[in-house]
Amino acid sequence: MYPQRDVRVRHARDLAFSLLTPEDAFELLAFEIAERAWFEQHIEARREQFYTPHGMSQHIIECLALNAQGRMSPLLIRHKGVIIGRANLHDIDQNSARVGYRLAENACGQGIAHKALNHLMKEARCIYGLDTLTATVSVDNKASQRVLEKAKFTVVDKLPTYSQVVDQRLGCVVYQCALREKVECP
């Protein structure tokens, strides 16, 4: 139904971060379907409805409504114009937010998650004026843990059996970062 895409990225140059728009629905749906099996190995599965044109449109409307309220920043990560991932600030309040990102399988291990996290940190501090970011990561996701630790996030909590992935309950680690000490705004 949707074509498979070759999203191999040789290096993290030519990256662009952009706010999700309704016009992204078809391309984002194709991306999510192509990467579904990869994502569902690491994070909770989305409902079947998400993987339909209507479900994707609803998802985008919900994300943009939260963005209009200042509670979410839903971004797409593109390499040479092609979606290779997503990066979000969500649950934004007066001082803090949660951070999350997901990358295409072929885009992993090339510094893109690090660039996405740095982009989110700068946006959180310089645009939203936030002081603290939090991230929740599976105990098995060593790559994301390294990305967070490299950005000076520290472990603040451990959540046993927090997430349901495939048929297994996974523990997660909660990381936090104080932005005032790490991000300078222009």
Salt bridges, closest charged atoms under 4 A:
ASP6 OD2 - ARG8 NH2 2.61
ASP14 OD2 - LYS80 NZ 3.94
ASP24 OD1 - ARG78 NH2 2.82
GLU27 OE1 - ARG78 NH1 2.89
GLU32 OE2 - ARG86 NH1 3.18
GLU32 OE1 - ARG102 NH2 3.31
GLU40 OE2 - ARG36 NE 2.93
GLU48 OE2 - ARG36 NH2 2.39
ASP91 OD2 - HIS90 ND1 3.61
ASP91 OD2 - ARG98 NE 3.24
GLU123 OE1 - HIS119 NE2 3.83
ASP131 OD1 - ARG125 NH1 3.04
ASP131 OD1 - ARG180 NE 3.11
GLU181 OE1 - LYS182 NZ 3.52
